[in-house]
Amino acid sequence: MSSQAPKSSKPSKPQNQNQPTSRSSSLSTHLAMVELKQRIITSLSKLADRDTHQIALEDLRTITETISSDALPLLLNSLYDSLSESSNSKPSVKKESLHLLSLACQSHRDLTVPHLTKIISCIVKRLKDSDSSVRDACRDAIGVLSGLYLKGNGSCGDSNGAGPMVGLFVRPLFEAMGEQNKVVQSGAAICMEKMVECASVDGDNGGGNVPIGAFYKLCPRICKLLNGQIFQAKAALLGVVTSLSQVCETWLFDFIIHFGNM
């Protein structure tokens, strides 16, 4: 009787060894994000205390300069929250949060472009703050962003694409000028002056092309505000006229003729 060879068993399918590793990596990333968010929130709260202000600020600057692209929205949202009206943050916290927003843009210029509309809106909203140091920080932040995105240094600020980018700045600023609040109107005018100035001044990176065409379109709206009765902060608006006249030289002549015939 012939012996029958034993049937070979089918090879078992190898288990997916990557699945546990993937889950572990995902969990580690989530925990790292939670830890980072808590670190940011804690440091922001420490800005309000003079004893811990400097240490917290140095930590936040380090985070801002070295943060990964995945974690950048987490940082921005934390700064938005610290600047919101419901946060009841002290002026020192708001002021440094504004500086950190501009630092985030400086450190991650291309990555912050999709967030620029919200960043500028957040800055302009703080012009209603009663503390002048916060409003000054708004002006400085707008100046930094203008130098980064409106000058012809790279793909974001070239002369052909600067028009829409200028619109991101001027829309919320003109909206603020329409509010029945002289402090807000004055702050918006000072920010617009700073925007034009910083986009026009040559820097260490080679100057670039000034968006003259986009700035020239601002001139009739500025004249309308100066002629109108609603705008109360006309003295502050003259700073915008000065900055624009240095960029749009032919407009200054039209401006003088216009108001000379009134």
Backbone as a ProteinNet text record, in pm:
[ID]
protein_1_A
[PRIMARY]
MSSQAPKSSKPSKPQNQNQPTSRSSSLSTHLAMVELKQRIITSLSKLADRDTHQIALEDLRTITETISSDALPLLLNSLYDSLSESSNSKPSVKKESLHLLSLACQSHRDLTVPHLTKIISCIVKRLKDSDSSVRDACRDAIGVLSGLYLKGNGSCGDSNGAGPMVGLFVRPLFEAMGEQNKVVQSGAAICMEKMVECASVDGDNGGGNVPIGAFYKLCPRICKLLNGQIFQAKAALLGVVTSLSQVCETWLFDFIIHFGNM
[TERTIARY]
85.7	0	90.2	65.8	151.1	114.1	218.2	191.9	164.4	63.6	24	99.7	157.2	233.6	140.3	182	95.5	72.8	-52	-87.2	-15.4	41.3	110.6	8.9	25.6	-67.5	-35.6	-140.5	-122	-48	43.6	118.3	25.1	36.1	-50.6	-8.2	-106.1	-79.2	-3.3	100.2	176.4	90.8	100.2	23.7	80.8	-9.1	32.4	106.5	237.2	317.6	325.2	286.9	294.4	177.6	68.4	-50.9	-29.3	26.6	51.4	149.5	250.9	348.3	282.1	191.1	121.4	33.4	-37.6	-123.5	-41.4	71.7	158.4	213.7	252.3	305.1	198.8	74.9	-35.5	-66.3	-64	-89.5	20.5	145.1	257.6	247.1	206.9	190.4	80.8	-31.2	-142.4	-101.3	-30.6	13.3	113.1	197.3	294.7	223.6	117.2	39.6	-30.7	-87.6	-154.1	-54.5	62.3	166.3	213.2	228.7	272.2	168	42.5	-64.7	-66.2	-52.4	-50.9	70.2	181.1	302.2	281.7	217.7	191.4	96.3	-13.4	-113.3	-52.4	27.8	91.6	186.2	264.6	359	286.5	177.3	99.1	43	-3	-57.1	52.7	175.1	286.7	334.4	293.4	330.2	268.9	160	90.6	162.3	254.6	326.8	467.1	504.2	635.1	750	727.2	832.4	861.5	760.7	777.5	769.5	749.6	726.3	839.8	963.2	1075.4	1102.3	1096.4	1118.9	1011.4	886.8	776.1	789.9	830.6	844.8	954.1	1065.4	1174	1129	1049.6	998.5	905.3	818.5	723.2	794.5	897	974	1042.9	1096.7	1161.3	1060.5	944.1	837.8	799.4	780.3	734.8	835.6	961.8	1065.4	1091.7	1066.5	1104.4	985.3	864.5	746.2	733.5	681.1	664.9	543.2	536.5	423.5	291.3	295.1	172.3	121.5	211.6	173.2	150.4	183	167.8	24.4	-78.8	-215.6	-249.1	-193.7	-216.2	-161.7	-43.1	15.9	-67.3	-105	-183.5	-316.5	-384.5	-513.1	-497	-388	-363.1	-341.4	-272.4	-251.4	-381.1	-463.3	-594.9	-677.4	-675.8	-754.6	-707.4	-576.2	-523.7	-557.5	-589.3	-623.1	-773.2	-852.3	-997.1	-1053.4	-1169.1	-1230.9	-1271.7	-1303.8	-1349.7	-1235	-1111.3	-998.1	-966.6	-1001.8	-969.6	-820	-739.5	-594.6	-546	-438.6	-378.6	-310.1	-292.5	-225.8	-90.1	-13.9	118.1	106.8	1.6	-19.7	-61.6	-152	-197.9	-83.7	-4.9	105.6	204.8	243.2	339.6	278	148.8	81.3	83.2	66.6	74.1	215.1	313.8	452.2	482	425.4	448.5	381.2	267.2	202.6	294.1	352.2	442.9	569.9	616	734.1	704.8	584.5	545.5	549.9	506.2	509.1	653.2	736.6	876.6	948.7	919.2	988.3	934.6	808.2	743.1	662.5	732	667.2	568.5	612.3	525.8	412.9	442.1	341.8	228.6	256.9	153.1	67.3	101.5	21.6	-126.2	-158.2	-300.8	-373.9	-298	-358.1	-358.9	-311.3	-285.8	-414	-522.1	-648	-691.7	-686.4	-727.5	-628.3	-500	-398.3	-418.9	-437.4	-456.8	-586.1	-692.6	-820.7	-807.5	-734.6	-713	-636.8	-537.4	-458.8	-545.8	-623.3	-705.5	-812.4	-864.8	-967.4	-914.1	-785.5	-728.3	-703.1	-736.9	-725.8	-827.1	-928.8	-1027.5	-982.9	-864.5	-815.7	-789.5	-821.9	-805	-658.9	-574.7	-433.5	-355.7	-286.3	-216	-100.2	-39.2	71.9	25.2	-98.8	-155.1	-178.7	-231.6	-255	-122.8	-20.2	112.5	166.3	139.7	183	109.5	-16.3	-92	-24.8	11.1	80.3	210.6	288.8	417.4	398.3	297	271.8	230.6	145.8	105.6	227.4	317.2	438.7	526.1	542.2	623	561.2	429.9	362.2	366.2	354	360.9	497.5	603.1	737.9	762	694.1	711.9	636.5	511.9	422.1	391.4	416.8	379.9	498.1	619	736	768.5	840.5	867.3	978.3	971.9	1073.7	1015.8	1006.8	955.8	820.8	759.4	637.9	517.5	518	399.1	387	498.5	492.7	536.4	533	579	481.5	527.1	448.5	318.4	313.5	191.4	88.3	133.7	41	17	75	64.5	-72.7	-146.7	-277.4	-372.1	-399	-485.1	-428.8	-296.3	-234.9	-255.2	-247.2	-275.5	-419.1	-509.2	-649.8	-671.1	-589.5	-601	-574.2	-490.3	-457.9	-562.3	-596	-675.6	-824	-876.1	-1018.6	-1053.4	-985.9	-1019.6	-984.4	-882	-844.6	-949.9	-1002	-1109.5	-1238.3	-1262.5	-1379.1	-1364.7	-1244.6	-1221	-1236	-1196.6	-1212.6	-1359.3	-1445.4	-1588.8	-1660.3	-1591.4	-1653.8	-1664.9	-1770.2	-1791.5	-1712.8	-1582.8	-1493.6	-1363.2	-1335.8	-1219.7	-1089.2	-1082.6	-960.7	-934.7	-1039.6	-1025.3	-990.3	-1057.5	-1029.2	-884.4	-837.7	-699.8	-600.9	-629.1	-541.8	-534.6	-648.3	-651	-572.1	-584.4	-509.8	-359.2	-318.9	-177	-124.2	-205.9	-165.9	-150.8	-240.9	-231.5	-107.6	-78.8	44.4	166.3	166.9	279.4	286	172	167.1	232.4	195.7	252.4	401.6	436.9	577.1	666.5	624.8	709.1	713	611.1	612.2	696.6	728.5	798	945.8	983.5	1122.1	1207.9	1323.6	1417.7	1475.8	1480.3	1534.4	1662	1704.4	1829.5	1817.9	1692.4	1675.4	1667.3	1688.2	1695.6	1577.1	1487.4	1382.9	1267.6	1284.5	1174.9	1086.8	977.5	886.4	775.2	755.9	647.7	517.7	407.4	279.5	213.7	274.1	228.8	85.7	53.3	-81.2	-188.1	-163.8	-260.6	-270.4	-156.8	-157.7	-227.8	-210	-272.8	-425.3	-477.5	-622.9	-675.9	-586.7	-628.9	-655.7	-592.2	-595.1	-736	-823	-958.2	-1037	-1015.3	-1087.5	-1037.6	-907.8	-853.9	-909.9	-916.4	-974.7	-1120.7	-1193.6	-1334.5	-1350.7	-1263.2	-1268.3	-1235.1	-1138.7	-1101.4	-1212.5	-1286.8	-1397.3	-1521.5	-1537.5	-1660.2	-1666	-1785.7	-1808.9	-1802.9	-1809.9	-1816.2	-1679.6	-1574	-1441	-1390.7	-1359.1	-1322.5	-1172	-1093.3	-948.7	-873.3	-907.2	-848.4	-701	-660.3	-518.6	-433	-480.9	-407.3	-404.6	-511.4	-520.2	-418.5	-375.1	-274.8	-142.3	-115.8	3.3	-3.1	-124.4	-142.5	-116.8	-166.2	-143.9	5.1	80.1	224	292.9	257.6	320	284.9	157.2	115.2	181.2	199.1	258.3	403.4	469.9	608.1	617.3	508	504.8	439.2	325.9	248.9	268.7	382	419.8	321.2	266.7	174	44.4	8.7	-115.3	-105.4	12.4	27.8	-12.2	25.9	-12.4	-164	-226.3	-373.2	-439.8	-380.4	-434.8	-433.4	-321.5	-309.4	-407.7	-420.3	-516.7	-658.1	-689.3	-825.3	-866.3	-779.9	-815.3	-790.9	-709.6	-688.9	-808.2	-888.8	-1006.8	-1132.3	-1118.3	-1237	-1275.6
-116.8	0	122.8	203.7	322.8	427.1	484.3	591	721.1	792.8	919.3	1034	1114.7	1229.4	1323.8	1375.1	1469.3	1595.9	1645.1	1767.1	1885.9	1963.5	2083.6	2189.6	2242.8	2348.5	2478.1	2556.2	2684.5	2781	2855.1	2950.8	3058.1	3084	3186.6	3324	3411.3	3547.6	3623.1	3689.9	3765.7	3876.5	3893.4	3999.8	4134.5	4231	4367.7	4427.3	4419.1	4465.5	4618	4685.7	4831.5	4897.2	4822.2	4881.5	4923.6	4836.9	4882	4998.3	4995.4	5104	5234.4	5225.8	5345.8	5404.3	5316.2	5363.5	5426	5363.3	5415.8	5552.4	5566.3	5694	5802.6	5766.5	5862.1	5907.8	5812.8	5846.5	5936.4	5906.5	5987.9	6130.6	6143.3	6276	6353.8	6285.4	6351.2	6399.1	6313.7	6350.2	6465.6	6466.8	6575.4	6707.9	6703.5	6824	6875.3	6783.9	6821.3	6886	6825.4	6877.7	7016.6	7032.6	7161.3	7269.8	7236.1	7333.8	7378.6	7284.6	7318.5	7405.4	7376.1	7457.1	7600.1	7615.2	7749.2	7825.9	7761.7	7827.5	7868.6	7779.8	7811	7929.8	7931.7	8041.5	8173.2	8167.3	8288.5	8346	8258.2	8305.2	8365.4	8313.3	8364	8501	8542.4	8675.1	8786.3	8754	8853.8	8883.4	8796.5	8812.4	8863.9	8974.6	9033.4	8940.4	8856.1	8765	8654	8617	8506	8552.5	8683.1	8736.2	8702.1	8732	8717.6	8572	8483.9	8341.5	8286.5	8325	8278.1	8331	8456.8	8515.9	8445.6	8415.5	8344.8	8206	8139.8	8006.9	8016.2	8116.6	8133.6	8170.9	8250.2	8285.1	8162.2	8079.2	7956.2	7865.1	7850.8	7768.9	7823.9	7954.7	8018.9	8002.9	8016.8	8010.1	7868	7768.9	7630.8	7538.5	7588.5	7502.3	7438.5	7318.3	7245.9	7297.3	7263.5	7308.5	7250.5	7127	7064.7	7133.5	7184.9	7245.2	7395.6	7455.6	7600.6	7649.1	7583.3	7628.6	7626	7530.5	7522.6	7647.8	7690.1	7811.4	7933.6	7945.9	8062.3	8070.2	7956.9	7956	7995.4	7953.8	7991.7	8142.7	8201	8346.1	8420.4	8366.9	8428.2	8431.5	8319.9	8310.5	8411.4	8430.1	8524.1	8668	8693.1	8828	8850.9	8748.3	8762.8	8846.1	8906	8990.8	8910.2	8784.8	8701.4	8651.4	8672.2	8617.2	8698	8826.1	8914.7	8917.3	8903	8903.7	9043.5	9048.5	9176.1	9236.4	9369.5	9433.7	9372.8	9331.8	9273.5	9143.9	9066.6	8941.2	8970.8	9066.6	9101.7	9157.4	9244	9306.7	9202	9110.5	9007.6	8907.4	8882.2	8792	8851	8981.7	9049	9039.5	9059.3	9046.4	8903.1	8805.5	8665.2	8629.3	8690.8	8669.1	8715.2	8833.1	8882.8	8797.5	8748.6	8660.9	8529.3	8478.1	8354.2	8374.6	8491.5	8520.6	8537.1	8599.5	8615.4	8480.7	8392.6	8264.7	8162.1	8177.4	8078.4	8153.3	8231.9	8324.9	8255.2	8151.8	8084.4	8007.6	7946.2	7865.9	7950.9	8077.6	8163.3	8234.9	8226.8	8294.2	8252.2	8120.9	8083.9	8137.8	8175.4	8224.8	8377.4	8443.1	8587.1	8668	8629.3	8703	8705.1	8590.9	8582.9	8654.1	8645.1	8711.2	8862.4	8918.5	9063.5	9106.1	9029	9060.2	9061.9	8965.5	8957.3	9079.6	9123.2	9240.8	9365.9	9384.5	9505.5	9512.9	9399.6	9398.9	9454	9441.7	9489.4	9639.8	9707.9	9853.6	9920.7	9848.2	9903.1	9892.9	9836.5	9821.3	9958.1	9970.7	10098.3	10128.3	10025.6	10043.9	10083.1	10196.3	10246.7	10156	10083.7	9995.5	9878.9	9835.2	9728.6	9781.6	9902.4	9962	9986.9	10025.9	10042.9	9909.9	9802.8	9669.5	9627.1	9668.2	9641.8	9710.5	9836.8	9912.5	9844.2	9803.2	9738.7	9606.1	9530.5	9400.5	9419.4	9518.5	9547.1	9587.7	9664	9704	9585.2	9493.4	9373.6	9291.4	9269.8	9189.9	9257.7	9389.3	9462.7	9446	9458.7	9440.5	9300	9202.4	9063.1	9028.7	9075.9	9026.7	9125.2	9253.6	9351.5	9398.8	9378	9411.5	9295.6	9325.3	9222.9	9128.8	9071.3	8974.4	8834.4	8775.2	8638.8	8633.8	8516.8	8491.5	8562.6	8595.9	8653.6	8802.3	8870.6	9014.4	9073.1	8996	9050.9	9155.8	9237.3	9351.6	9310	9191.1	9147.2	9093.4	9032.4	8969.7	9046.6	9166.9	9241.6	9305.2	9328.1	9392.3	9318.8	9190.9	9115	9108.5	9103.2	9096.5	9228	9340	9469.9	9473	9411.9	9407.1	9337.7	9237.1	9168.3	9263.9	9363.1	9460.4	9571.8	9628.4	9751.6	9727.6	9610.9	9586.7	9597.9	9524	9537.9	9675.8	9740.6	9873.6	9977.6	9971.5	10063.8	10035.4	9908	9874.3	9936.4	9931.6	9992.3	10143.6	10203.7	10347.7	10388.3	10294	10322.8	10312.8	10265	10255.5	10393.6	10412.6	10540.8	10544.6	10532.1	10530.9	10597.4	10713.9	10790.8	10717.4	10644.6	10569.8	10461.6	10389.6	10283.7	10344	10453.5	10520	10567.1	10627.6	10675.4	10559.4	10451.5	10334.7	10273.4	10266.5	10210	10297.4	10429	10520.5	10507.3	10496.3	10480.9	10348.2	10242.9	10113	10121.2	10193	10205.2	10285.3	10388.8	10464.9	10373.7	10291	10198.4	10094.7	10049.2	9951.4	10006	10128.7	10190.6	10215.6	10265.8	10297.8	10175	10065.1	9945	9869.6	9886.4	9823.7	9903.1	10027.1	10116.3	10132.2	10111.1	10133	10014.5	10042.4	9936	9874.6	9741.9	9670.9	9598.3	9517	9442.8	9337.6	9298.2	9190.2	9239.2	9369.4	9414.2	9493.9	9534.4	9627.2	9562.3	9527.4	9469.3	9575.6	9533.1	9622.9	9668.2	9798.9	9855.1	9842.6	9798.9	9785.4	9921.5	10003.8	10141.5	10144.8	10057.2	10057	10033	9937.5	9907.6	10022.7	10085.6	10198.4	10320	10338	10452.5	10445.2	10323.5	10306.5	10347.2	10356.1	10398.5	10548.7	10622.5	10768.8	10828.9	10788.8	10846.8	10816.2	10699.7	10664.3	10747.9	10777.4	10862.4	11003.6	11054.8	11187.7	11192.3	11085	11079.4	11084.1	11014.3	11017.2	11155.2	11221.8	11356.2	11457.6	11434.8	11526	11501.4	11376.9	11338.6	11388.3	11382	11426	11309.9	11187.6	11071.9	11042.2	11055.3	11021.9	11130.7	11091.6	11188.3	11206.8	11106.7	11110.2	11159.2	11277.6	11326.6	11362.4	11400.6	11431.3	11307.3	11192.1	11066.8	11027.4	11064.2	11027.3	11103.7	11219.1	11295.5	11220.4	11132	11048.2	10952.4	10902.8	10815.4	10894.5	11018.5	11104.8	11123.8	11149.1	11168.5	11044.4	10927.1	10802.5	10773.4	10793.6	10767.8	10864.8	10988.9	11088.7	11054.9	10984.3	10944.8	10828.8	10754.2	10641	10682.2	10750.9	10794.8	10945.9	10984.3	11125	11211	11157.5	11237.4	11263.9	11171.7	11190.4	11309.5	11337.3	11450.2	11579.5	11595.1	11715.2	11722	11608.4	11605.3	11635.3	11584.5	11605.3	11753.4	11821.3	11964.2	12045.1	12012.1	12083.1	12062.5	11937.2	11903.5	11984.3	11986.2	12055.2	12205.2	12247	12389.7	12457.3	12380.2	12434.9	12425.5	12374	12357.3	12490.3
0	0	0	-101.3	-115.7	-13.3	38.8	138	67.4	113.7	51.7	118.3	35.4	88.5	159.7	271.2	343.8	263	270.9	197.1	260	169.8	219.3	256.4	370.5	414.7	343.6	316.1	247.8	339.9	281.1	365.4	418.1	544.1	604.4	557.5	541.8	496.2	604.6	563.6	664.4	722.9	851	915.3	877.2	875.1	841.2	960	950.2	1061.3	1067.8	958.2	956.6	1030.7	1044.2	1103.8	1248.7	1335.4	1472.7	1477.6	1390.7	1387.7	1347.7	1249.1	1202.3	1312.4	1384	1492.6	1604.1	1633.7	1737.9	1700.1	1571.9	1523.9	1528.5	1488.9	1491.3	1633.1	1726.3	1866.1	1920.7	1885.4	1932	1879	1751.4	1691.6	1762.2	1790.5	1859.3	1998.5	2071	2205.4	2200.8	2098.7	2083.9	2057.4	1976.4	1947.1	2073	2151.2	2275.5	2371.2	2379.9	2468.3	2421.5	2290	2235.3	2259.8	2238	2261.3	2406.2	2498.2	2640.1	2673.9	2609.7	2632.7	2584.5	2468.8	2414.3	2504.5	2544.1	2629	2762.5	2819.3	2947.9	2935	2829.7	2810	2782.7	2709.3	2683.7	2814.3	2900.6	3028.8	3116.2	3103	3182.7	3135.8	3016.2	2967.5	3052.7	3120.6	3201.3	3332.2	3370.4	3497.1	3467.8	3530	3504.3	3544.1	3642.2	3687.5	3586.6	3509.8	3414.2	3268.8	3249.6	3114.5	3018.3	3054.9	2963.4	2928.7	3027.8	3001.9	2908.9	2936.2	2851.9	2709.4	2696.4	2563.6	2483.5	2546.8	2478.7	2433.7	2518.2	2481.6	2361.4	2361.8	2251.5	2121.5	2132.2	2012.5	1953.7	2040.6	1993.8	1925	1986.9	1926.8	1790.8	1783.8	1660.7	1547.8	1579.1	1476.5	1427.5	1511.1	1477.4	1454.7	1463.8	1456.8	1319.2	1315.5	1189.2	1113.4	986.6	904.2	954.6	1006.8	1057.6	1183.7	1264	1391.1	1381.2	1266.9	1252.4	1276.8	1221.9	1250.9	1399.5	1471.9	1616.5	1685.4	1646	1703	1668.6	1542	1499	1572.2	1586.2	1656.7	1803.5	1864.5	2003.2	2015.5	1917.8	1918	1889.9	1798.2	1773.1	1901.8	1972.9	2096.5	2200.4	2209.7	2309.2	2273.5	2144.8	2098.5	2088.2	2111.4	2099.8	2214.4	2189.7	2291.5	2414.1	2394	2505.3	2593.1	2549.2	2624.4	2750.2	2750.2	2863.5	2893.2	2789.2	2807.4	2844.8	2920	2955.7	2832.7	2833	2718.4	2684.2	2785.3	2758.5	2679	2706.6	2633.1	2489.4	2472.4	2337.6	2253.1	2314.4	2241.3	2192.3	2279.2	2239.1	2141.6	2154.9	2060.2	1919.8	1909.8	1779.8	1722.5	1806.9	1761.4	1717	1787.8	1752.5	1619.7	1590.9	1461	1347.7	1364.3	1260	1253.8	1368.3	1369.3	1298.2	1316.3	1246.9	1095.6	1050.2	906.9	857.7	937.6	900.2	892.9	988.3	996.7	898	857.3	770.2	663.3	583.8	490.5	396.4	328.8	232.2	299.8	414	483.4	540.2	571.1	631.3	528.1	401.2	298.4	302.1	312.9	318.3	441.8	544.3	668.9	676.5	571.2	578.6	599.6	536	552.9	698.7	763.3	903.8	994.6	963.4	1044.1	1042.1	922.3	910.3	977.9	958.5	1022.5	1173.9	1227.3	1371.9	1421.7	1345.3	1383.8	1383.6	1278.2	1264.7	1374.4	1413.2	1519.2	1651.1	1673.8	1798.7	1799.2	1689.1	1686.2	1778.5	1818.3	1910.7	2056.4	2078.7	2215.5	2278.3	2403.4	2472.8	2504.8	2505.7	2537.8	2411.8	2417.1	2299.8	2258.9	2354.4	2319.7	2232.7	2253.2	2169.4	2028.8	2017.6	1885.7	1812.8	1887.8	1826.6	1775.1	1849.6	1806.2	1679.1	1665.6	1541.8	1423.8	1443.3	1337.1	1297.5	1396.5	1368.5	1294.9	1336	1271.6	1125.3	1098.7	960.7	878.5	938	867.9	831.1	924.7	897.8	785.3	792.9	691	553.7	553.5	426.9	362	440.8	387.5	335.5	396.8	355.8	227.6	218	113.6	1.2	22.9	-79.8	-163.2	-115.3	-194.6	-288.7	-394.3	-497.1	-461.1	-340.9	-297.8	-303.1	-419.9	-427.1	-493.2	-492.4	-569	-513	-382.4	-321.5	-348.6	-367.4	-374.6	-506.4	-616.3	-742	-791.6	-887.3	-930.9	-996.6	-1057.5	-1124.1	-1026.8	-916.3	-823.8	-697.9	-687.4	-562.9	-543.8	-654	-642.4	-549.6	-574.2	-482.5	-341.4	-328.7	-196.5	-120.7	-191.7	-129.5	-79.5	-156	-115.6	17.6	47.2	176	292.3	268.7	371.6	379.8	264.6	266.7	295.9	259.8	285.2	434.2	522.3	664.4	719.9	665.4	713.9	676.7	555.1	515.7	593.5	621.5	705	843.8	899.2	1030.4	1024	912.7	897.2	890.3	854.7	847.4	981.4	1083.8	1215.9	1280.5	1357.9	1426.5	1556.8	1542.1	1656.8	1613.2	1669.6	1625.5	1652.6	1763.8	1796.9	1692.2	1653.8	1552.8	1417.7	1381.7	1254.2	1247.5	1355.3	1360.6	1351.4	1424.1	1420.5	1282.2	1212.9	1077.8	981.1	996.3	909.7	932.3	1058.5	1090.3	1035.6	1043.2	987.7	836	770.1	624.6	585.1	661.6	637.1	648.3	751.8	773.7	662.3	615.6	507.9	382	343.4	223.4	241.9	357.8	386.3	378.8	442.4	448.6	316.5	234.2	102.5	3.8	39.6	-52.5	-21.7	104.3	144.8	103.9	46.4	10.1	135.9	139.8	255.2	220.5	312.7	293.1	183.4	153.9	56	-88.1	-105.6	-244	-291.1	-201.9	-241.1	-311.4	-439.9	-512.7	-574.6	-637.7	-706.6	-613.6	-606.2	-526.1	-605.4	-542.9	-614.4	-636.1	-722.7	-742.3	-794	-888.2	-944.9	-839.8	-752.4	-646.1	-547.2	-516.5	-424	-485.1	-615.6	-681.9	-670.6	-669.2	-657.5	-520.4	-422.2	-288.9	-282.7	-371.7	-362.6	-366.7	-461.6	-461.8	-334.2	-277.2	-153.5	-35.8	-34	71.5	58.8	-64.1	-86.8	-42.9	-70.2	-30.9	119.9	191.1	337.3	391.2	330	374.1	347.4	239.2	205	289.2	335.6	405	548.4	603.4	741.2	840.4	790.3	879.4	940.8	860	908.8	1002.2	1124.9	1227.9	1244.3	1209.6	1235.3	1111.8	1063.8	939.3	954.8	1073.8	1096.3	1073.9	1121	1101.2	954.3	881.9	741.2	656.1	704.2	630.2	621.5	719.4	712.1	594.3	563.9	447.9	320.1	317.6	201.6	177.2	283.4	271.6	216.2	271.3	224.4	79.1	43.5	-94.5	-191.9	-148.3	-238.1	-270.9	-183.1	-208.6	-307.1	-317.9	-411.3	-542.8	-531.4	-648.9	-664.5	-720.5	-722.9	-801.8	-910.1	-990.8	-915.6	-822.4	-747.3	-653.2	-600	-508.6	-577.1	-703.8	-778.9	-792.9	-829.4	-839.5	-706.7	-599.2	-465.6	-429	-456.7	-425.4	-507.6	-635.8	-721.5	-673.3	-635.1	-591	-469.2	-368.2	-245.3	-254.6	-350.2	-369.8	-433.6	-505.8	-572.7	-487.2	-363.8	-278.3	-214.2
[MASK]
++++++++++++++++++++++++++++++++++++++++++++++++++++++++++++++++++++++++++++++++++++++++++++++++++++++++++++++++++++++++++++++++++++++++++++++++++++++++++++++++++++++++++++++++++++++++++++++++++++++++++++++++++++++++++++++++++++++++++++++++++++++++++++++++++++++

